[in-house]
Amino acid sequence: MASKETTLRRSSRIRRQLKKVANGRPRLSVHRTSKNIYVQVIDDANGRTLAAASTLEKDLKGTLKTGADTAAATAVGKLIAERASKAGVKEVVFDRGAYIYHGRIKALAEAAREGGLNF
């Protein structure tokens, strides 16, 4: 298990690399816990959240068996793509944080791509 210090260092390293290649695109930031998954589209230039979704929302919570599986991540990915397109966002950079691109993170990313987000 990685320590909190190691996790913070890894996520900041990834975020630093994303800022170099972002070219003004908003950041699709993912946070994963053992019970839920959260995602935001963040405009770093203005410091604003443009769209957000999580497994804690009422319309998703009733339909999902649990908030901590790939089915839940896929549902959240589709929802964030829909909300981002309503906010006028088509191009983003994917910020996976300190998590490896595998399992729930990969399922969320693929669902967001299918929903119309480009990254």
Long-range contacts (C-beta under 8 A, 24 or more apart in sequence): 2-98, 7-98, 8-98, 10-98, 11-97, 11-98, 14-95, 14-96, 14-97, 14-98, 15-95, 18-93, 18-95, 19-44, 21-93, 22-93, 25-91, 25-92, 25-93, 26-50, 26-84, 26-89, 26-91, 26-92, 26-93, 27-92, 27-93, 27-95, 28-80, 28-84, 28-92, 28-93, 28-94, 28-95, 28-112, 28-117, 28-119, 29-95, 29-97, 30-94, 30-95, 30-96, 30-97, 30-99, 30-105, 30-108, 31-97, 32-97, 32-99, 32-104, 32-105, 33-68, 34-68, 35-66, 35-67, 35-68, 36-67, 36-68, 36-72, 37-67, 37-68, 37-72, 37-73, 37-76, 37-104, 37-108, 38-76, 39-76, 39-77, 39-80, 39-108, 39-112, 41-80, 41-83, 41-84, 41-87, 41-89, 41-92, 50-84, 50-87, 50-89, 51-80, 51-83, 51-84, 51-86, 51-87, 51-89, 52-80, 52-83, 53-79, 53-80, 53-83, 68-104, 69-104, 70-103, 70-104, 70-107, 71-107, 72-104, 73-103, 73-104, 73-105, 73-107, 73-108, 73-111, 74-107, 74-108, 74-110, 74-111, 75-111, 76-108, 76-111, 77-107, 77-108, 77-109, 77-110, 77-111, 77-112, 77-114, 77-115, 78-111, 78-112, 78-114, 78-115, 80-108, 80-112, 80-115, 80-117, 81-111, 81-112, 81-113, 81-114, 81-115, 81-116, 81-117, 82-115, 84-117, 85-115, 85-116, 85-117, 89-117, 90-116, 90-117, 90-118, 91-117, 91-118, 91-119, 92-117, 92-118, 92-119, 93-119, 94-119
